[in-house]
Amino acid sequence: MKITVLNDNCAGNGCLAEHGLSFLIESDITLLFDTGPSDVIFRNAKVLGIDLSSIKTIVLSHGHYDHTGGLPYFGGQDLICHPFVFNKHLKKLDGKDIGSPLSLDEATAKFNLKLNKEPFWLSEKVVFLGEIPRLNNFESSYTNFQDKWGNDDFIKDDSAIAIKTDKGLVVVSGCAHSGICNIVDYAIRVTGESNIYAVVGGFHLKDTCPQTIKTVEYLQSINVKKVIPSHCTEFPALVVFHEVWPLSQIKSGRLLNF
């Protein structure tokens, strides 16, 4: 199984970078996990010799623009996501809508839309986890976002995928607004696979706060072999992870093999 980083926050390998995430995942099914914030992934794919017109399956981790901004440049694919992905997602600070550029009606017309709160198996090895139960006491306890009525928006549409490999389970997150530990715990329950080989993607951790420390402790406690944070995992938190799982920075154009 391999992941090609079509977009992450940092540029590399002759590719451009914008704030956002998009992974091309190749297992027993090939899929695009998130689309980044724009059409930059098409430019990067060309540099990498990848034909995105052949993509038949797109999975969205959640509805924020930096993960859905590339949607207008696709059409006709299976699009798998949580039912709330196309809801309004507003910043509390200034009321700015940072949600998808497409509405639910537009996405329905443009794609073969498959909305799932429950886990949805895309193949024998790959599962979209649906809505993540938030069971621990240190994640998803505060939000900087609100819905269109001014209520707290805890990004209930935040999801992830889990992939069975010969080395163990690989869990891939977009931003982990639901908490990366909650995600991994649910992936274990959904797949029945307790051997976690790797956890990859955005963790939405900003500093060396108690949540970051508890996240490291949890992932250590279940013996995760590789932890590869990217995108919305900021430098102080990256340092903490690096002390346990030495890592090199994720950049656009990088290839990850599992």
C-alpha positions as CSV (number, residue, x, y, z in Angstrom):
1,M,0.0,0.0,0.0
2,K,1.3,3.5,-0.8
3,I,0.3,7.1,-0.3
4,T,1.3,9.9,-2.6
5,V,1.1,13.3,-1.0
6,L,-0.6,15.4,-3.7
7,N,-0.8,18.4,-1.4
8,D,0.3,19.3,2.1
9,N,1.3,22.6,3.7
10,C,4.9,22.3,2.6
11,A,6.3,22.1,-0.9
12,G,8.6,19.4,-2.1
13,N,9.7,17.3,-5.1
14,G,9.0,20.0,-7.6
15,C,5.4,20.3,-6.4
16,L,3.4,23.3,-5.1
17,A,1.9,23.5,-1.6
18,E,-1.1,25.3,-0.1
19,H,-2.7,25.0,3.3
20,G,-4.6,21.8,3.0
21,L,-4.3,18.1,2.4
22,S,-4.8,15.6,-0.4
23,F,-3.5,12.0,-0.5
24,L,-3.7,9.5,-3.4
25,I,-4.0,6.1,-1.7
26,E,-3.3,2.9,-3.5
27,S,-4.3,-0.3,-1.9
28,D,-6.8,-2.9,-3.3
29,I,-8.7,0.2,-4.4
30,T,-7.2,3.5,-5.6
31,L,-8.8,6.6,-4.1
32,L,-8.3,10.3,-3.6
33,F,-8.5,11.2,0.1
34,D,-9.4,14.9,0.2
35,T,-8.8,17.3,-2.6
36,G,-6.8,20.1,-1.1
37,P,-8.0,23.8,-1.2
38,S,-7.9,24.3,-5.0
39,D,-6.8,22.8,-8.3
40,V,-3.1,22.7,-7.1
41,I,-3.3,18.9,-7.0
42,F,-3.7,18.7,-10.7
43,R,-0.5,20.6,-11.3
44,N,1.3,18.4,-8.7
45,A,-0.1,15.2,-10.2
46,K,1.2,16.2,-13.6
47,V,4.7,16.8,-12.1
48,L,4.5,13.3,-10.5
49,G,3.2,11.6,-13.7
50,I,-0.2,10.8,-12.2
51,D,-3.5,11.0,-14.2
52,L,-6.2,12.2,-11.9
53,S,-8.8,11.8,-14.6
54,S,-8.7,8.1,-13.9
55,I,-9.8,8.5,-10.3
56,K,-13.1,6.8,-9.6
57,T,-13.4,7.3,-5.9
58,I,-13.0,10.4,-3.7
59,V,-13.3,10.2,0.1
60,L,-13.6,13.4,2.2
61,S,-12.3,13.6,5.7
62,H,-14.6,16.6,6.6
63,G,-16.1,19.7,5.0
64,H,-13.5,22.4,5.5
65,Y,-12.4,24.2,2.3
66,D,-8.7,23.1,2.6
67,H,-9.9,19.5,2.1
68,T,-12.8,20.1,-0.3
69,G,-11.6,23.1,-2.4
70,G,-10.6,20.8,-5.3
71,L,-14.1,19.3,-5.7
72,P,-15.3,21.7,-8.4
73,Y,-12.5,20.3,-10.7
74,F,-13.9,16.8,-10.5
75,G,-17.2,15.2,-11.6
76,G,-18.7,11.7,-12.0
77,Q,-16.8,10.0,-9.3
78,D,-18.1,8.1,-6.3
79,L,-17.9,10.7,-3.4
80,I,-17.9,9.2,0.1
81,C,-18.4,11.4,3.1
82,H,-20.4,12.2,6.2
83,P,-23.8,13.7,5.7
84,F,-22.8,16.9,7.4
85,V,-19.8,17.7,5.1
86,F,-21.8,20.2,3.1
87,N,-23.2,22.1,6.1
88,K,-22.0,25.6,6.9
89,H,-18.8,25.7,8.9
90,L,-18.1,29.2,10.3
91,K,-15.2,30.6,12.3
92,K,-16.2,32.0,15.6
93,L,-13.6,34.8,15.3
94,D,-15.1,36.5,12.3
95,G,-18.0,34.4,11.1
96,K,-16.2,33.5,7.9
97,D,-17.5,30.4,6.1
98,I,-14.6,27.9,5.7
99,G,-16.8,25.1,4.4
100,S,-17.0,23.3,1.1
101,P,-17.2,25.4,-2.1
102,L,-20.0,23.1,-3.2
103,S,-23.5,22.8,-1.7
104,L,-25.2,19.5,-1.0
105,D,-27.4,20.0,-4.1
106,E,-24.4,20.8,-6.3
107,A,-22.4,17.8,-5.0
108,T,-25.4,15.6,-5.6
109,A,-25.7,16.7,-9.2
110,K,-21.9,16.4,-9.8
111,F,-21.1,13.1,-8.1
112,N,-22.4,9.7,-7.2
113,L,-22.8,10.9,-3.6
114,K,-22.6,8.3,-0.8
115,L,-23.3,9.9,2.6
116,N,-22.5,7.6,5.5
117,K,-22.6,8.1,9.3
118,E,-21.8,4.4,9.7
119,P,-18.6,2.7,8.6
120,F,-18.6,2.0,4.9
121,W,-16.3,-0.6,3.4
122,L,-14.9,0.6,0.0
123,S,-13.1,-2.7,-0.6
124,E,-11.9,-5.7,1.4
125,K,-9.1,-3.7,2.9
126,V,-10.3,-0.1,3.1
127,V,-13.0,1.3,5.2
128,F,-14.4,4.8,5.6
129,L,-15.1,5.1,9.3
130,G,-18.1,7.4,9.3
131,E,-19.0,9.4,12.4
132,I,-16.3,9.0,15.1
133,P,-17.5,8.3,18.6
134,R,-15.8,10.8,21.0
135,L,-15.3,8.8,24.1
136,N,-12.1,10.0,25.8
137,N,-11.9,13.1,28.1
138,F,-9.1,15.0,26.5
139,E,-10.1,15.4,22.8
140,S,-12.8,17.4,21.0
141,S,-13.6,19.4,24.2
142,Y,-13.4,22.9,22.6
143,T,-14.0,24.3,19.1
144,N,-13.2,27.5,17.3
145,F,-16.1,26.9,14.9
146,Q,-19.8,27.5,14.9
147,D,-22.8,26.5,12.7
148,K,-25.1,29.0,10.9
149,W,-27.2,29.4,14.0
150,G,-24.3,30.3,16.2
151,N,-24.1,27.0,18.0
152,D,-20.7,25.3,18.7
153,D,-19.6,23.3,15.7
154,F,-17.5,20.3,16.8
155,I,-17.2,19.2,13.2
156,K,-19.3,16.0,13.6
157,D,-18.5,15.3,9.9
158,D,-14.9,14.6,10.8
159,S,-13.9,11.1,9.7
160,A,-11.0,9.0,8.5
161,I,-10.2,5.8,6.7
162,A,-8.5,2.6,7.9
163,I,-6.5,0.3,5.6
164,K,-5.6,-3.3,6.3
165,T,-2.0,-4.1,5.3
166,D,0.4,-7.1,5.8
167,K,2.2,-5.0,8.5
168,G,-1.0,-4.1,10.3
169,L,-3.6,-1.3,10.2
170,V,-2.9,2.1,8.7
171,V,-5.2,4.9,9.8
172,V,-5.4,8.0,7.7
173,S,-6.9,11.3,9.0
174,G,-7.5,14.6,7.4
175,C,-7.6,16.9,10.4
176,A,-8.8,14.7,13.3
177,H,-11.2,17.3,14.7
178,S,-12.8,14.3,16.4
179,G,-9.5,13.4,18.0
180,I,-6.8,11.2,16.5
181,C,-7.0,8.8,19.5
182,N,-10.8,8.6,19.2
183,I,-10.2,7.8,15.5
184,V,-7.7,5.1,16.1
185,D,-9.8,3.5,18.8
186,Y,-12.8,3.4,16.5
187,A,-10.7,2.0,13.7
188,I,-9.7,-0.9,15.9
189,R,-13.3,-1.6,16.8
190,V,-14.6,-1.4,13.2
191,T,-11.8,-3.5,11.7
192,G,-11.2,-5.9,14.6
193,E,-7.5,-5.2,14.0
194,S,-5.5,-4.2,17.1
195,N,-2.1,-4.2,15.4
196,I,-1.7,-0.6,14.3
197,Y,1.3,-0.2,12.0
198,A,0.9,3.5,11.1
199,V,-1.2,6.6,11.8
200,V,-0.9,9.3,9.1
201,G,-2.3,12.7,8.4
202,G,-3.5,15.9,10.2
203,F,-3.8,15.6,14.0
204,H,-5.0,19.2,14.7
205,L,-2.5,19.6,17.5
206,K,-0.8,23.0,17.9
207,D,1.6,22.9,20.9
208,T,2.9,20.8,23.8
209,C,-0.4,20.9,25.6
210,P,-1.8,18.1,27.7
211,Q,-3.8,16.8,24.7
212,T,-0.6,16.4,22.7
213,I,1.1,14.6,25.6
214,K,-1.9,12.3,26.2
215,T,-2.1,11.6,22.5
216,V,1.5,10.4,22.4
217,E,0.9,8.3,25.6
218,Y,-2.1,6.7,24.0
219,L,-0.4,5.8,20.7
220,Q,2.6,4.5,22.7
221,S,0.3,2.4,24.9
222,I,-1.1,0.5,21.8
223,N,2.3,0.1,20.3
224,V,1.8,2.1,17.1
225,K,4.9,1.5,14.9
226,K,4.9,4.6,12.8
227,V,3.3,8.0,13.5
228,I,3.4,10.5,10.6
229,P,1.7,13.8,11.4
230,S,1.2,16.4,8.8
231,H,-0.9,19.4,7.7
232,C,-2.6,20.9,10.8
233,T,0.0,19.4,13.2
234,E,2.1,22.4,14.1
235,F,5.8,22.5,14.9
236,P,5.8,22.4,18.7
237,A,3.6,19.3,18.6
238,L,5.7,17.8,15.8
239,V,8.7,18.0,18.0
240,V,6.9,16.0,20.7
241,F,6.1,13.2,18.2
242,H,9.6,13.3,16.7
243,E,11.0,12.4,20.1
244,V,9.2,9.1,20.1
245,W,8.8,8.4,16.4
246,P,11.6,10.1,14.4
247,L,10.1,11.6,11.3
248,S,10.9,13.7,8.3
249,Q,8.5,16.5,7.3
250,I,5.6,15.6,5.1
251,K,5.7,17.7,1.9
252,S,3.8,17.8,-1.4
253,G,5.2,15.1,-3.7
254,R,6.3,12.7,-1.1
255,L,5.7,9.0,-1.4
256,L,4.9,6.9,1.6
257,N,5.2,3.1,1.3
258,F,3.6,0.7,3.8
